[in-house]
Amino acid sequence: MEENDQIPPSDKPVKKISLQLLLPLFPVEATLINNLVAVQMRESAVYYFNGSMPIFMHNKCDIDGFRYITSQLIVNGCCRQKEIVNCFAVSDISVKRWVKRYRESKELSAFVSKKKAQKFKAYG
């Protein structure tokens, strides 16, 4: 018999594993929404980061994309409504409306404004 077989399971030495803490590393120019999510504008695009990984991008003039991603971040638990309000200086009630709309449809097409939807129908 081997030496390890003679030791009762409760008396076996426990091998400790040290876990490495993953630190969120953001680009220098990024603005933190919270300690996990950041936003950065490069040229004419806005990028959202979870740690160092980009998670979404939209044109800086695309308000519908902005509403969609901020609602998605809130619903997925990545940030709170208050953090979005403080970071982007938007109203509480607007954020609540966007989140409600996201929960109802979960599609980017639901965030297209009525004027823009009529414009697209005219071309289609």
HELIX and SHEET records of a PDB file:
HELIX    1   1 GLU A    3  GLN A    6  1                                   4    
HELIX    2   2 PRO A    9  ASP A   11  5                                   3    
HELIX    3   3 ILE A   63  VAL A   75  1                                  13    
HELIX    4   4 GLN A   81  PHE A   88  1                                   8    
HELIX    5   5 ASP A   92  SER A  105  1                                  14    
HELIX    6   6 LEU A  108  PHE A  111  5                                   4    
HELIX    7   7 LYS A  114  TYR A  123  1                                  10    
SHEET    1   A 4 THR A  31  LEU A  32  0                                        
SHEET    2   A 4 VAL A  37  ARG A  42 -1                                        
SHEET    3   A 4 ALA A  45  ASN A  50 -1                                        
SHEET    4   A 4 MET A  53  ASN A  59 -1                                        
END                                                                             
